Amino acid sequence: ALKDGAQGIVSITVGTAIKNFKSDEFSCNVNDKVSTINGKMVTSALSISGALDGALSHIEDIEDRAALIILTGENFEKDKQIDLEHFIKNKYSNLEVQFFDGGQHTYDLVVGVI
């Protein structure tokens, strides 16, 4: 049962681009915020909230989801958490949001969409 439940979780990461990149499906510039869904790059934006919003908009059944579990990275500015939480709740009112200090070096956010 646990395995079946875990398969329904969508994994999003948000980090900072370290170089310019372009492919047929995706492009970003150095220092853009880049989001991935289950390891595939999907969005680049100028802000963490923009990158997260871009990723969430790629989830077809987002309106049927219940919660975001967000692990913040070591470089995530804690004063931005309130702004990000308000942004999510205003746009995705169906989602409960929980933040935890993840302390990871590579990503600003690691998000589980349940």
LINRA-V422967 format. One record per backbone hydrogen bond with DSSP energy under -1.0 kcal/mol. CO is the residue of the C=O (numbers start at 1). NH is the residue of the N-H. If there is no record, write none. Layout:
co = [CO CO]
nh = [NH NH]
//
This chain:
co = [1 2 3 6 10 11 12 13 14 14 15 17 21 26 28 29 32 33 34 35 35 36 37 40 43 45 47 48 49 50 51 52 53 55 56 59 61 62 66 67 68 69 70 71 72 72 73 77 78 80 81 82 83 84 85 86 87 88 92 96 98 100 104 108 109 110 111 112 113]
nh = [5 6 7 9 113 38 111 36 108 109 34 31 28 23 21 32 17 45 15 42 43 13 40 37 35 33 51 52 53 54 55 56 57 58 59 62 64 65 96 114 98 112 100 110 102 103 76 80 81 84 85 86 87 88 89 90 91 92 95 68 70 72 74 73 14 71 12 69 10]
//
